[in-house]
Amino acid sequence: MTIAEDSAPQAEVMSIASPINLIFASLFIVLVYWHFRPKQAIELPRGPPPTVFRVYTPKTLIEFNGENEKPVYLAVRGRVFDVSPGRNFYGPGGPYENFAGRDASRGLAHQSFDEEMLTKDLSAPLDELKDLDADQLENLQSWEDRFNEKYLVVGKLVAEGDPEAPKS
């Protein structure tokens, strides 16, 4: 007799990876997924539209004064800042609303929010601020530093007729 004939039939060893166990595991995974899956599509809030750095003139900047749901921009020493997050201060009805859509450099340097600090003629050359004293320049620098920390620079302010000025 041979060894194979001599031994009694051995019990089959069940494997964990048997087809029935794989079916049950798959069914369990599907049921867990169906139970915990998101019920509605998750919608992320919309961010603000992208802002493109561009060149402004006093005439093109004036429209960004916060009226009609437009952003609020102001310029300091030739750099245009988006101060829309501070709309309560710089937008319509705010204490600094005179500066919205304008070059605010002279008014900030003088710590004055009066209209006479603003350039009336939008076609005139930009204010070079040459007549400011040391204290006024220091005031202006502190305002500019504050704007740099809090707001995005969205453009550059140039005079009408400047080679960089946008074509009308």
Solvent accessible surface area in square Angstrom, and as a share of the most:
residue,aa,sasa,rsa
1,M,180,0.80
2,T,80,0.47
3,I,152,0.77
4,A,88,0.68
5,E,117,0.52
6,D,101,0.52
7,S,65,0.42
8,A,75,0.58
9,P,135,0.85
10,Q,159,0.71
11,A,92,0.71
12,E,166,0.74
13,V,141,0.81
14,M,152,0.68
15,S,65,0.42
16,I,155,0.79
17,A,68,0.52
18,S,18,0.12
19,P,104,0.65
20,I,90,0.46
21,N,57,0.29
22,L,103,0.51
23,I,107,0.54
24,F,122,0.51
25,A,49,0.38
26,S,62,0.40
27,L,93,0.46
28,F,133,0.55
29,I,115,0.58
30,V,73,0.42
31,L,109,0.54
32,V,59,0.34
33,Y,129,0.49
34,W,134,0.47
35,H,127,0.57
36,F,150,0.62
37,R,77,0.28
38,P,88,0.55
39,K,144,0.61
40,Q,151,0.67
41,A,102,0.79
42,I,140,0.71
43,E,160,0.72
44,L,145,0.72
45,P,123,0.77
46,R,234,0.85
47,G,57,0.54
48,P,123,0.77
49,P,110,0.69
50,P,127,0.80
51,T,65,0.38
52,V,111,0.64
53,F,121,0.50
54,R,103,0.38
55,V,34,0.19
56,Y,4,0.01
57,T,4,0.02
58,P,19,0.12
59,K,105,0.44
60,T,38,0.22
61,L,1,0.00
62,I,57,0.29
63,E,81,0.36
64,F,22,0.09
65,N,41,0.21
66,G,6,0.06
67,E,92,0.41
68,N,139,0.71
69,E,162,0.73
70,K,76,0.32
71,P,45,0.28
72,V,0,0.00
73,Y,14,0.05
74,L,0,0.00
75,A,0,0.00
76,V,0,0.00
77,R,103,0.38
78,G,22,0.21
79,R,84,0.31
80,V,0,0.00
81,F,0,0.00
82,D,23,0.12
83,V,0,0.00
84,S,25,0.16
85,P,113,0.71
86,G,8,0.08
87,R,85,0.31
88,N,132,0.68
89,F,113,0.47
90,Y,14,0.05
91,G,0,0.00
92,P,70,0.44
93,G,73,0.70
94,G,7,0.06
95,P,88,0.56
96,Y,40,0.15
97,E,80,0.36
98,N,40,0.21
99,F,0,0.00
100,A,6,0.05
101,G,1,0.01
102,R,45,0.17
103,D,34,0.18
104,A,0,0.00
105,S,1,0.01
106,R,51,0.19
107,G,1,0.01
108,L,1,0.00
109,A,0,0.00
110,H,62,0.28
111,Q,89,0.39
112,S,20,0.13
113,F,74,0.31
114,D,74,0.38
115,E,99,0.45
116,E,125,0.56
117,M,41,0.19
118,L,11,0.05
119,T,61,0.36
120,K,132,0.56
121,D,82,0.42
122,L,43,0.21
123,S,57,0.37
124,A,26,0.20
125,P,110,0.69
126,L,50,0.25
127,D,50,0.26
128,E,122,0.55
129,L,21,0.10
130,K,169,0.72
131,D,106,0.55
132,L,15,0.07
133,D,78,0.40
134,A,81,0.63
135,D,104,0.54
136,Q,38,0.17
137,L,76,0.38
138,E,122,0.55
139,N,46,0.23
140,L,0,0.00
141,Q,76,0.34
142,S,51,0.33
143,W,19,0.07
144,E,15,0.07
145,D,61,0.32
146,R,111,0.41
147,F,1,0.00
148,N,65,0.33
149,E,146,0.65
150,K,128,0.54
151,Y,21,0.08
152,L,125,0.62
153,V,54,0.31
154,V,4,0.02
155,G,0,0.00
156,K,76,0.32
157,L,6,0.03
158,V,8,0.05
159,A,24,0.18
160,E,57,0.26
161,G,76,0.73
162,D,46,0.24
163,P,124,0.78
164,E,89,0.40
165,A,12,0.10
166,P,54,0.34
167,K,172,0.73
168,S,161,1.04
